[in-house]
Amino acid sequence: MSVVVNTYNRAARVGEAIDSVLSQLGIDLELVVVDDGSTDDTQAVLAGMAHRRMRSVHQSNRLVSVP
C-alpha cells in the first residue's frame, strides 16, 4: 500500500503526520511525502526524518494538489 501525504508550509505538523503513518503495524506500506514548494522549514524536517519506508518529493508550488 502507498500512502501519499501532500504538504505545503507545514514544518510544524508534517512530522506528526509522518509518525502517524509509519506507526501503523501489520501493514506493508510506503510513505511518499510530496512537498508542494514549501518556503518554511518543511524540507529540513523531511530530511531529518529519513526512514526506509518513506521518500520525499519536492516540487515547485502548483497551487492545487498535484502529486
PQR file of N, CA, C, O and H, with PARSE charges and radii, in Angstrom:
ATOM      1  N   MET A   1       0.848  -1.156   0.000 -0.4000 1.5000
ATOM      2  CA  MET A   1       0.000   0.000   0.000 -0.0000 2.0000
ATOM      3  C   MET A   1       0.899   1.226   0.000  0.5500 1.7000
ATOM      4  O   MET A   1       1.938   1.247   0.661 -0.5500 1.4000
ATOM      5  N   SER A   2       0.495   2.237  -0.740 -0.4000 1.5000
ATOM      6  CA  SER A   2       1.213   3.507  -0.755 -0.0000 2.0000
ATOM      7  C   SER A   2       0.341   4.572  -0.100  0.5500 1.7000
ATOM      8  O   SER A   2      -0.855   4.672  -0.373 -0.5500 1.4000
ATOM      9  H   SER A   2      -0.348   2.220  -1.277  0.4000 1.0000
ATOM     10  N   VAL A   3       0.953   5.351   0.754 -0.4000 1.5000
ATOM     11  CA  VAL A   3       0.275   6.481   1.393 -0.0000 2.0000
ATOM     12  C   VAL A   3       0.962   7.735   0.898  0.5500 1.7000
ATOM     13  O   VAL A   3       2.183   7.858   1.000 -0.5500 1.4000
ATOM     14  H   VAL A   3       1.925   5.270   0.976  0.4000 1.0000
ATOM     15  N   VAL A   4       0.185   8.675   0.360 -0.4000 1.5000
ATOM     16  CA  VAL A   4       0.733   9.932  -0.134 -0.0000 2.0000
ATOM     17  C   VAL A   4       0.260  11.055   0.781  0.5500 1.7000
ATOM     18  O   VAL A   4      -0.937  11.228   1.010 -0.5500 1.4000
ATOM     19  H   VAL A   4      -0.806   8.575   0.277  0.4000 1.0000
ATOM     20  N   VAL A   5       1.219  11.814   1.298 -0.4000 1.5000
ATOM     21  CA  VAL A   5       0.920  12.973   2.138 -0.0000 2.0000
ATOM     22  C   VAL A   5       1.388  14.204   1.377  0.5500 1.7000
ATOM     23  O   VAL A   5       2.569  14.333   1.055 -0.5500 1.4000
ATOM     24  H   VAL A   5       2.192  11.675   1.113  0.4000 1.0000
ATOM     25  N   ASN A   6       0.467  15.099   1.095 -0.4000 1.5000
ATOM     26  CA  ASN A   6       0.805  16.363   0.444 -0.0000 2.0000
ATOM     27  C   ASN A   6       1.038  17.400   1.539  0.5500 1.7000
ATOM     28  O   ASN A   6       0.322  17.423   2.540 -0.5500 1.4000
ATOM     29  H   ASN A   6      -0.493  14.995   1.357  0.4000 1.0000
ATOM     30  N   THR A   7       2.034  18.252   1.348 -0.4000 1.5000
ATOM     31  CA  THR A   7       2.294  19.273   2.349 -0.0000 2.0000
ATOM     32  C   THR A   7       2.750  20.566   1.701  0.5500 1.7000
ATOM     33  O   THR A   7       3.394  20.557   0.652 -0.5500 1.4000
ATOM     34  H   THR A   7       2.615  18.233   0.535  0.4000 1.0000
ATOM     35  N   TYR A   8       2.413  21.670   2.331 -0.4000 1.5000
ATOM     36  CA  TYR A   8       2.860  22.988   1.904 -0.0000 2.0000
ATOM     37  C   TYR A   8       2.987  23.858   3.150  0.5500 1.7000
ATOM     38  O   TYR A   8       1.995  24.167   3.810 -0.5500 1.4000
ATOM     39  H   TYR A   8       1.890  21.678   3.184  0.4000 1.0000
ATOM     40  N   ASN A   9       4.206  24.243   3.457 -0.4000 1.5000
ATOM     41  CA  ASN A   9       4.491  25.113   4.610 -0.0000 2.0000
ATOM     42  C   ASN A   9       3.892  24.573   5.908  0.5500 1.7000
ATOM     43  O   ASN A   9       3.224  25.301   6.642 -0.5500 1.4000
ATOM     44  H   ASN A   9       5.012  23.992   2.921  0.4000 1.0000
ATOM     45  N   ARG A  10       4.135  23.310   6.180 -0.4000 1.5000
ATOM     46  CA  ARG A  10       3.634  22.671   7.401 -0.0000 2.0000
ATOM     47  C   ARG A  10       4.767  22.046   8.207  0.5500 1.7000
ATOM     48  O   ARG A  10       4.619  20.944   8.736 -0.5500 1.4000
ATOM     49  H   ARG A  10       4.678  22.718   5.584  0.4000 1.0000
ATOM     50  N   ALA A  11       5.882  22.733   8.301 -0.4000 1.5000
ATOM     51  CA  ALA A  11       7.033  22.206   9.031 -0.0000 2.0000
ATOM     52  C   ALA A  11       6.661  21.818  10.461  0.5500 1.7000
ATOM     53  O   ALA A  11       7.188  20.844  10.998 -0.5500 1.4000
ATOM     54  H   ALA A  11       6.002  23.628   7.871  0.4000 1.0000
ATOM     55  N   ALA A  12       5.773  22.564  11.066 -0.4000 1.5000
ATOM     56  CA  ALA A  12       5.394  22.298  12.463 -0.0000 2.0000
ATOM     57  C   ALA A  12       4.506  21.071  12.610  0.5500 1.7000
ATOM     58  O   ALA A  12       4.384  20.545  13.716 -0.5500 1.4000
ATOM     59  H   ALA A  12       5.345  23.355  10.630  0.4000 1.0000
ATOM     60  N   ARG A  13       3.883  20.598  11.535 -0.4000 1.5000
ATOM     61  CA  ARG A  13       2.921  19.495  11.642 -0.0000 2.0000
ATOM     62  C   ARG A  13       3.270  18.257  10.824  0.5500 1.7000
ATOM     63  O   ARG A  13       2.760  17.176  11.116 -0.5500 1.4000
ATOM     64  H   ARG A  13       3.982  21.025  10.637  0.4000 1.0000
ATOM     65  N   VAL A  14       4.117  18.380   9.816 -0.4000 1.5000
ATOM     66  CA  VAL A  14       4.355  17.259   8.911 -0.0000 2.0000
ATOM     67  C   VAL A  14       4.989  16.070   9.635  0.5500 1.7000
ATOM     68  O   VAL A  14       4.719  14.922   9.281 -0.5500 1.4000
ATOM     69  H   VAL A  14       4.531  19.259   9.578  0.4000 1.0000
ATOM     70  N   GLY A  15       5.818  16.325  10.631 -0.4000 1.5000
ATOM     71  CA  GLY A  15       6.431  15.235  11.384 -0.0000 2.0000
ATOM     72  C   GLY A  15       5.404  14.381  12.100  0.5500 1.7000
ATOM     73  O   GLY A  15       5.540  13.160  12.169 -0.5500 1.4000
ATOM     74  H   GLY A  15       6.037  17.257  10.919  0.4000 1.0000
ATOM     75  N   GLU A  16       4.385  15.018  12.628 -0.4000 1.5000
ATOM     76  CA  GLU A  16       3.299  14.302  13.306 -0.0000 2.0000
ATOM     77  C   GLU A  16       2.551  13.396  12.328  0.5500 1.7000
ATOM     78  O   GLU A  16       2.206  12.263  12.665 -0.5500 1.4000
ATOM     79  H   GLU A  16       4.274  16.011  12.572  0.4000 1.0000
ATOM     80  N   ALA A  17       2.303  13.895  11.122 -0.4000 1.5000
ATOM     81  CA  ALA A  17       1.619  13.093  10.101 -0.0000 2.0000
ATOM     82  C   ALA A  17       2.470  11.899   9.688  0.5500 1.7000
ATOM     83  O   ALA A  17       1.959  10.791   9.531 -0.5500 1.4000
ATOM     84  H   ALA A  17       2.583  14.815  10.849  0.4000 1.0000
ATOM     85  N   ILE A  18       3.771  12.127   9.514 -0.4000 1.5000
ATOM     86  CA  ILE A  18       4.686  11.051   9.138 -0.0000 2.0000
ATOM     87  C   ILE A  18       4.735   9.986  10.225  0.5500 1.7000
ATOM     88  O   ILE A  18       4.630   8.794   9.939 -0.5500 1.4000
ATOM     89  H   ILE A  18       4.186  13.028   9.642  0.4000 1.0000
ATOM     90  N   ASP A  19       4.893  10.419  11.470 -0.4000 1.5000
ATOM     91  CA  ASP A  19       4.932   9.468  12.583 -0.0000 2.0000
ATOM     92  C   ASP A  19       3.657   8.644  12.659  0.5500 1.7000
ATOM     93  O   ASP A  19       3.706   7.448  12.945 -0.5500 1.4000
ATOM     94  H   ASP A  19       4.978  11.388  11.703  0.4000 1.0000
ATOM     95  N   SER A  20       2.522   9.270  12.406 -0.4000 1.5000
ATOM     96  CA  SER A  20       1.244   8.569  12.453 -0.0000 2.0000
ATOM     97  C   SER A  20       1.179   7.463  11.404  0.5500 1.7000
ATOM     98  O   SER A  20       0.750   6.347  11.697 -0.5500 1.4000
ATOM     99  H   SER A  20       2.481  10.241  12.173  0.4000 1.0000
ATOM    100  N   VAL A  21       1.602   7.772  10.198 -0.4000 1.5000
ATOM    101  CA  VAL A  21       1.575   6.766   9.132 -0.0000 2.0000
ATOM    102  C   VAL A  21       2.551   5.635   9.428  0.5500 1.7000
ATOM    103  O   VAL A  21       2.199   4.460   9.324 -0.5500 1.4000
ATOM    104  H   VAL A  21       1.951   8.678   9.961  0.4000 1.0000
ATOM    105  N   LEU A  22       3.780   5.994   9.796 -0.4000 1.5000
ATOM    106  CA  LEU A  22       4.808   4.981   9.999 -0.0000 2.0000
ATOM    107  C   LEU A  22       4.585   4.130  11.249  0.5500 1.7000
ATOM    108  O   LEU A  22       5.206   3.078  11.400 -0.5500 1.4000
ATOM    109  H   LEU A  22       4.066   6.948   9.881  0.4000 1.0000
ATOM    110  N   SER A  23       3.715   4.573  12.135 -0.4000 1.5000
ATOM    111  CA  SER A  23       3.444   3.794  13.346 -0.0000 2.0000
ATOM    112  C   SER A  23       2.430   2.677  13.119  0.5500 1.7000
ATOM    113  O   SER A  23       2.183   1.875  14.019 -0.5500 1.4000
ATOM    114  H   SER A  23       3.210   5.427  12.012  0.4000 1.0000
ATOM    115  N   GLN A  24       1.840   2.617  11.923 -0.4000 1.5000
ATOM    116  CA  GLN A  24       0.870   1.567  11.623 -0.0000 2.0000
ATOM    117  C   GLN A  24       1.580   0.223  11.579  0.5500 1.7000
ATOM    118  O   GLN A  24       2.578   0.069  10.876 -0.5500 1.4000
ATOM    119  H   GLN A  24       2.041   3.269  11.192  0.4000 1.0000
ATOM    120  N   LEU A  25       1.080  -0.730  12.313 -0.4000 1.5000
ATOM    121  CA  LEU A  25       1.693  -2.046  12.396 -0.0000 2.0000
ATOM    122  C   LEU A  25       0.913  -3.050  11.551  0.5500 1.7000
ATOM    123  O   LEU A  25      -0.293  -2.902  11.354 -0.5500 1.4000
ATOM    124  H   LEU A  25       0.269  -0.605  12.884  0.4000 1.0000
ATOM    125  N   GLY A  26       1.601  -4.058  11.060 -0.4000 1.5000
ATOM    126  CA  GLY A  26       0.950  -5.130  10.324 -0.0000 2.0000
ATOM    127  C   GLY A  26       0.549  -4.761   8.913  0.5500 1.7000
ATOM    128  O   GLY A  26      -0.197  -5.497   8.267 -0.5500 1.4000
ATOM    129  H   GLY A  26       2.581  -4.178  11.220  0.4000 1.0000
ATOM    130  N   ILE A  27       1.035  -3.629   8.424 -0.4000 1.5000
ATOM    131  CA  ILE A  27       0.707  -3.188   7.071 -0.0000 2.0000
ATOM    132  C   ILE A  27       2.017  -2.927   6.342  0.5500 1.7000
ATOM    133  O   ILE A  27       2.859  -2.165   6.816 -0.5500 1.4000
ATOM    134  H   ILE A  27       1.641  -3.031   8.948  0.4000 1.0000
ATOM    135  N   ASP A  28       2.185  -3.562   5.188 -0.4000 1.5000
ATOM    136  CA  ASP A  28       3.359  -3.305   4.367 -0.0000 2.0000
ATOM    137  C   ASP A  28       3.060  -2.061   3.549  0.5500 1.7000
ATOM    138  O   ASP A  28       2.269  -2.112   2.608 -0.5500 1.4000
ATOM    139  H   ASP A  28       1.501  -4.181   4.803  0.4000 1.0000
ATOM    140  N   LEU A  29       3.683  -0.950   3.897 -0.4000 1.5000
ATOM    141  CA  LEU A  29       3.366   0.289   3.200 -0.0000 2.0000
ATOM    142  C   LEU A  29       4.611   1.097   2.902  0.5500 1.7000
ATOM    143  O   LEU A  29       5.668   0.916   3.507 -0.5500 1.4000
ATOM    144  H   LEU A  29       4.326  -0.908   4.662  0.4000 1.0000
ATOM    145  N   GLU A  30       4.448   1.990   1.953 -0.4000 1.5000
ATOM    146  CA  GLU A  30       5.452   3.005   1.676 -0.0000 2.0000
ATOM    147  C   GLU A  30       4.771   4.355   1.860  0.5500 1.7000
ATOM    148  O   GLU A  30       3.583   4.511   1.575 -0.5500 1.4000
ATOM    149  H   GLU A  30       3.590   2.138   1.461  0.4000 1.0000
ATOM    150  N   LEU A  31       5.529   5.313   2.333 -0.4000 1.5000
ATOM    151  CA  LEU A  31       5.015   6.663   2.522 -0.0000 2.0000
ATOM    152  C   LEU A  31       5.736   7.583   1.554  0.5500 1.7000
ATOM    153  O   LEU A  31       6.966   7.620   1.517 -0.5500 1.4000
ATOM    154  H   LEU A  31       6.493   5.187   2.564  0.4000 1.0000
ATOM    155  N   VAL A  32       4.963   8.325   0.769 -0.4000 1.5000
ATOM    156  CA  VAL A  32       5.513   9.317  -0.144 -0.0000 2.0000
ATOM    157  C   VAL A  32       5.006  10.676   0.330  0.5500 1.7000
ATOM    158  O   VAL A  32       3.799  10.919   0.357 -0.5500 1.4000
ATOM    159  H   VAL A  32       3.964   8.295   0.800  0.4000 1.0000
ATOM    160  N   VAL A  33       5.927  11.558   0.702 -0.4000 1.5000
ATOM    161  CA  VAL A  33       5.565  12.906   1.128 -0.0000 2.0000
ATOM    162  C   VAL A  33       5.899  13.853  -0.010  0.5500 1.7000
ATOM    163  O   VAL A  33       7.051  13.939  -0.434 -0.5500 1.4000
ATOM    164  H   VAL A  33       6.907  11.361   0.680  0.4000 1.0000
ATOM    165  N   VAL A  34       4.896  14.563  -0.505 -0.4000 1.5000
ATOM    166  CA  VAL A  34       5.079  15.498  -1.606 -0.0000 2.0000
ATOM    167  C   VAL A  34       5.040  16.911  -1.039  0.5500 1.7000
ATOM    168  O   VAL A  34       4.003  17.376  -0.566 -0.5500 1.4000
ATOM    169  H   VAL A  34       3.960  14.493  -0.161  0.4000 1.0000
ATOM    170  N   ASP A  35       6.180  17.581  -1.092 -0.4000 1.5000
ATOM    171  CA  ASP A  35       6.280  18.964  -0.633 -0.0000 2.0000
ATOM    172  C   ASP A  35       6.014  19.868  -1.830  0.5500 1.7000
ATOM    173  O   ASP A  35       6.783  19.885  -2.791 -0.5500 1.4000
ATOM    174  H   ASP A  35       7.022  17.203  -1.476  0.4000 1.0000
ATOM    175  N   ASP A  36       4.938  20.606  -1.764 -0.4000 1.5000
ATOM    176  CA  ASP A  36       4.497  21.440  -2.882 -0.0000 2.0000
ATOM    177  C   ASP A  36       5.120  22.839  -2.816  0.5500 1.7000
ATOM    178  O   ASP A  36       4.417  23.848  -2.767 -0.5500 1.4000
ATOM    179  H   ASP A  36       4.313  20.593  -0.984  0.4000 1.0000
ATOM    180  N   GLY A  37       6.462  22.871  -2.817 -0.4000 1.5000
ATOM    181  CA  GLY A  37       7.158  24.159  -2.882 -0.0000 2.0000
ATOM    182  C   GLY A  37       7.162  24.950  -1.588  0.5500 1.7000
ATOM    183  O   GLY A  37       7.108  26.180  -1.622 -0.5500 1.4000
ATOM    184  H   GLY A  37       7.033  22.051  -2.857  0.4000 1.0000
ATOM    185  N   SER A  38       7.224  24.283  -0.462 -0.4000 1.5000
ATOM    186  CA  SER A  38       7.229  24.981   0.825 -0.0000 2.0000
ATOM    187  C   SER A  38       8.368  25.982   0.916  0.5500 1.7000
ATOM    188  O   SER A  38       9.455  25.766   0.380 -0.5500 1.4000
ATOM    189  H   SER A  38       7.268  23.285  -0.435  0.4000 1.0000
ATOM    190  N   THR A  39       8.095  27.081   1.607 -0.4000 1.5000
ATOM    191  CA  THR A  39       9.109  28.113   1.818 -0.0000 2.0000
ATOM    192  C   THR A  39       9.527  28.202   3.276  0.5500 1.7000
ATOM    193  O   THR A  39      10.332  29.058   3.641 -0.5500 1.4000
ATOM    194  H   THR A  39       7.212  27.256   2.042  0.4000 1.0000
ATOM    195  N   ASP A  40       8.988  27.324   4.109 -0.4000 1.5000
ATOM    196  CA  ASP A  40       9.381  27.285   5.523 -0.0000 2.0000
ATOM    197  C   ASP A  40      10.412  26.163   5.704  0.5500 1.7000
ATOM    198  O   ASP A  40      11.134  25.844   4.759 -0.5500 1.4000
ATOM    199  H   ASP A  40       8.334  26.628   3.813  0.4000 1.0000
ATOM    200  N   ASP A  41      10.496  25.573   6.868 -0.4000 1.5000
ATOM    201  CA  ASP A  41      11.491  24.537   7.159 -0.0000 2.0000
ATOM    202  C   ASP A  41      11.010  23.114   6.855  0.5500 1.7000
ATOM    203  O   ASP A  41      11.587  22.154   7.364 -0.5500 1.4000
ATOM    204  H   ASP A  41       9.910  25.832   7.635  0.4000 1.0000
ATOM    205  N   THR A  42       9.985  22.966   6.053 -0.4000 1.5000
ATOM    206  CA  THR A  42       9.454  21.642   5.747 -0.0000 2.0000
ATOM    207  C   THR A  42      10.536  20.720   5.180  0.5500 1.7000
ATOM    208  O   THR A  42      10.622  19.561   5.586 -0.5500 1.4000
ATOM    209  H   THR A  42       9.516  23.747   5.640  0.4000 1.0000
ATOM    210  N   GLN A  43      11.351  21.202   4.262 -0.4000 1.5000
ATOM    211  CA  GLN A  43      12.411  20.370   3.666 -0.0000 2.0000
ATOM    212  C   GLN A  43      13.392  19.880   4.724  0.5500 1.7000
ATOM    213  O   GLN A  43      13.826  18.729   4.676 -0.5500 1.4000
ATOM    214  H   GLN A  43      11.281  22.143   3.931  0.4000 1.0000
ATOM    215  N   ALA A  44      13.743  20.729   5.668 -0.4000 1.5000
ATOM    216  CA  ALA A  44      14.670  20.333   6.735 -0.0000 2.0000
ATOM    217  C   ALA A  44      14.048  19.266   7.632  0.5500 1.7000
ATOM    218  O   ALA A  44      14.726  18.326   8.047 -0.5500 1.4000
ATOM    219  H   ALA A  44      13.391  21.664   5.707  0.4000 1.0000
ATOM    220  N   VAL A  45      12.776  19.409   7.926 -0.4000 1.5000
ATOM    221  CA  VAL A  45      12.078  18.407   8.739 -0.0000 2.0000
ATOM    222  C   VAL A  45      12.081  17.066   8.011  0.5500 1.7000
ATOM    223  O   VAL A  45      12.375  16.034   8.615 -0.5500 1.4000
ATOM    224  H   VAL A  45      12.225  20.172   7.589  0.4000 1.0000
ATOM    225  N   LEU A  46      11.760  17.073   6.732 -0.4000 1.5000
ATOM    226  CA  LEU A  46      11.726  15.837   5.955 -0.0000 2.0000
ATOM    227  C   LEU A  46      13.111  15.196   5.885  0.5500 1.7000
ATOM    228  O   LEU A  46      13.236  13.977   5.997 -0.5500 1.4000
ATOM    229  H   LEU A  46      11.521  17.911   6.242  0.4000 1.0000
ATOM    230  N   ALA A  47      14.132  15.998   5.703 -0.4000 1.5000
ATOM    231  CA  ALA A  47      15.495  15.469   5.635 -0.0000 2.0000
ATOM    232  C   ALA A  47      15.901  14.814   6.947  0.5500 1.7000
ATOM    233  O   ALA A  47      16.670  13.852   6.947 -0.5500 1.4000
ATOM    234  H   ALA A  47      14.030  16.988   5.611  0.4000 1.0000
ATOM    235  N   GLY A  48      15.403  15.314   8.046 -0.4000 1.5000
ATOM    236  CA  GLY A  48      15.737  14.768   9.358 -0.0000 2.0000
ATOM    237  C   GLY A  48      14.913  13.556   9.755  0.5500 1.7000
ATOM    238  O   GLY A  48      15.144  12.973  10.815 -0.5500 1.4000
ATOM    239  H   GLY A  48      14.778  16.095   8.046  0.4000 1.0000
ATOM    240  N   MET A  49      13.955  13.167   8.924 -0.4000 1.5000
ATOM    241  CA  MET A  49      13.071  12.053   9.259 -0.0000 2.0000
ATOM    242  C   MET A  49      13.244  10.878   8.307  0.5500 1.7000
ATOM    243  O   MET A  49      12.267  10.200   7.987 -0.5500 1.4000
ATOM    244  H   MET A  49      13.767  13.640   8.064  0.4000 1.0000
ATOM    245  N   ALA A  50      14.444  10.628   7.856 -0.4000 1.5000
ATOM    246  CA  ALA A  50      14.690   9.534   6.917 -0.0000 2.0000
ATOM    247  C   ALA A  50      14.208   8.208   7.498  0.5500 1.7000
ATOM    248  O   ALA A  50      14.422   7.919   8.675 -0.5500 1.4000
ATOM    249  H   ALA A  50      15.237  11.178   8.116  0.4000 1.0000
ATOM    250  N   HIS A  51      13.572   7.429   6.681 -0.4000 1.5000
ATOM    251  CA  HIS A  51      13.053   6.118   7.083 -0.0000 2.0000
ATOM    252  C   HIS A  51      13.031   5.238   5.847  0.5500 1.7000
ATOM    253  O   HIS A  51      12.786   5.725   4.743 -0.5500 1.4000
ATOM    254  H   HIS A  51      13.399   7.664   5.724  0.4000 1.0000
ATOM    255  N   ARG A  52      13.283   3.952   6.019 -0.4000 1.5000
ATOM    256  CA  ARG A  52      13.350   3.039   4.869 -0.0000 2.0000
ATOM    257  C   ARG A  52      12.020   2.921   4.131  0.5500 1.7000
ATOM    258  O   ARG A  52      12.004   2.548   2.958 -0.5500 1.4000
ATOM    259  H   ARG A  52      13.482   3.556   6.916  0.4000 1.0000
ATOM    260  N   ARG A  53      10.910   3.229   4.789 -0.4000 1.5000
ATOM    261  CA  ARG A  53       9.598   3.128   4.130 -0.0000 2.0000
ATOM    262  C   ARG A  53       9.098   4.475   3.628  0.5500 1.7000
ATOM    263  O   ARG A  53       7.959   4.574   3.172 -0.5500 1.4000
ATOM    264  H   ARG A  53      10.923   3.532   5.742  0.4000 1.0000
ATOM    265  N   MET A  54       9.934   5.524   3.701 -0.4000 1.5000
ATOM    266  CA  MET A  54       9.486   6.865   3.319 -0.0000 2.0000
ATOM    267  C   MET A  54      10.412   7.468   2.280  0.5500 1.7000
ATOM    268  O   MET A  54      11.629   7.287   2.317 -0.5500 1.4000
ATOM    269  H   MET A  54      10.860   5.443   4.071  0.4000 1.0000
ATOM    270  N   ARG A  55       9.807   8.184   1.362 -0.4000 1.5000
ATOM    271  CA  ARG A  55      10.593   9.022   0.463 -0.0000 2.0000
ATOM    272  C   ARG A  55       9.864  10.347   0.308  0.5500 1.7000
ATOM    273  O   ARG A  55       8.640  10.419   0.409 -0.5500 1.4000
ATOM    274  H   ARG A  55       8.818   8.331   1.332  0.4000 1.0000
ATOM    275  N   SER A  56      10.628  11.373   0.065 -0.4000 1.5000
ATOM    276  CA  SER A  56      10.011  12.689  -0.110 -0.0000 2.0000
ATOM    277  C   SER A  56      10.334  13.220  -1.500  0.5500 1.7000
ATOM    278  O   SER A  56      11.395  12.959  -2.066 -0.5500 1.4000
ATOM    279  H   SER A  56      11.623  11.315  -0.018  0.4000 1.0000
ATOM    280  N   VAL A  57       9.386  13.968  -2.018 -0.4000 1.5000
ATOM    281  CA  VAL A  57       9.499  14.570  -3.340 -0.0000 2.0000
ATOM    282  C   VAL A  57       9.241  16.060  -3.163  0.5500 1.7000
ATOM    283  O   VAL A  57       8.260  16.455  -2.533 -0.5500 1.4000
ATOM    284  H   VAL A  57       8.524  14.180  -1.558  0.4000 1.0000
ATOM    285  N   HIS A  58      10.117  16.881  -3.718 -0.4000 1.5000
ATOM    286  CA  HIS A  58       9.918  18.326  -3.669 -0.0000 2.0000
ATOM    287  C   HIS A  58       9.582  18.804  -5.075  0.5500 1.7000
ATOM    288  O   HIS A  58      10.268  18.462  -6.038 -0.5500 1.4000
ATOM    289  H   HIS A  58      10.914  16.560  -4.230  0.4000 1.0000
ATOM    290  N   GLN A  59       8.536  19.586  -5.182 -0.4000 1.5000
ATOM    291  CA  GLN A  59       8.152  20.145  -6.471 -0.0000 2.0000
ATOM    292  C   GLN A  59       7.870  21.629  -6.296  0.5500 1.7000
ATOM    293  O   GLN A  59       7.643  22.096  -5.180 -0.5500 1.4000
ATOM    294  H   GLN A  59       7.979  19.864  -4.399  0.4000 1.0000
ATOM    295  N   SER A  60       7.886  22.366  -7.394 -0.4000 1.5000
ATOM    296  CA  SER A  60       7.534  23.780  -7.303 -0.0000 2.0000
ATOM    297  C   SER A  60       6.040  23.886  -6.988  0.5500 1.7000
ATOM    298  O   SER A  60       5.254  23.002  -7.330 -0.5500 1.4000
ATOM    299  H   SER A  60       8.070  21.986  -8.300  0.4000 1.0000
ATOM    300  N   ASN A  61       5.672  24.970  -6.339 -0.4000 1.5000
ATOM    301  CA  ASN A  61       4.286  25.154  -5.910 -0.0000 2.0000
ATOM    302  C   ASN A  61       3.355  25.207  -7.112  0.5500 1.7000
ATOM    303  O   ASN A  61       3.575  25.952  -8.068 -0.5500 1.4000
ATOM    304  H   ASN A  61       6.310  25.688  -6.062  0.4000 1.0000
ATOM    305  N   ARG A  62       2.299  24.384  -7.030 -0.4000 1.5000
ATOM    306  CA  ARG A  62       1.341  24.305  -8.150 -0.0000 2.0000
ATOM    307  C   ARG A  62      -0.053  24.803  -7.763  0.5500 1.7000
ATOM    308  O   ARG A  62      -0.992  24.693  -8.552 -0.5500 1.4000
ATOM    309  H   ARG A  62       2.121  23.779  -6.254  0.4000 1.0000
ATOM    310  N   LEU A  63      -0.189  25.346  -6.558 -0.4000 1.5000
ATOM    311  CA  LEU A  63      -1.420  25.967  -6.074 -0.0000 2.0000
ATOM    312  C   LEU A  63      -2.556  24.997  -5.794  0.5500 1.7000
ATOM    313  O   LEU A  63      -3.458  25.322  -5.022 -0.5500 1.4000
ATOM    314  H   LEU A  63       0.574  25.435  -5.917  0.4000 1.0000
ATOM    315  N   VAL A  64      -2.539  23.833  -6.390 -0.4000 1.5000
ATOM    316  CA  VAL A  64      -3.531  22.808  -6.110 -0.0000 2.0000
ATOM    317  C   VAL A  64      -2.797  21.504  -5.887  0.5500 1.7000
ATOM    318  O   VAL A  64      -1.626  21.396  -6.250 -0.5500 1.4000
ATOM    319  H   VAL A  64      -1.806  23.569  -7.017  0.4000 1.0000
ATOM    320  N   SER A  65      -3.433  20.524  -5.310 -0.4000 1.5000
ATOM    321  CA  SER A  65      -2.803  19.241  -5.050 -0.0000 2.0000
ATOM    322  C   SER A  65      -2.581  18.491  -6.363  0.5500 1.7000
ATOM    323  O   SER A  65      -3.538  18.091  -7.026 -0.5500 1.4000
ATOM    324  H   SER A  65      -4.385  20.611  -5.015  0.4000 1.0000
ATOM    325  N   VAL A  66      -1.303  18.303  -6.733 -0.4000 1.5000
ATOM    326  CA  VAL A  66      -0.976  17.648  -7.991 -0.0000 2.0000
ATOM    327  C   VAL A  66       0.140  16.614  -7.813  0.5500 1.7000
ATOM    328  O   VAL A  66       1.058  16.583  -8.632 -0.5500 1.4000
ATOM    329  H   VAL A  66      -0.526  18.628  -6.194  0.4000 1.0000
ATOM    330  N   PRO A  67       0.101  15.777  -6.794 -0.5600 1.5000
ATOM    331  CA  PRO A  67       1.181  14.803  -6.670  0.2800 2.0000
ATOM    332  C   PRO A  67       0.972  13.677  -7.645  0.5500 1.7000
ATOM    333  O   PRO A  67       1.778  12.749  -7.699 -0.5500 1.4000
TER
END
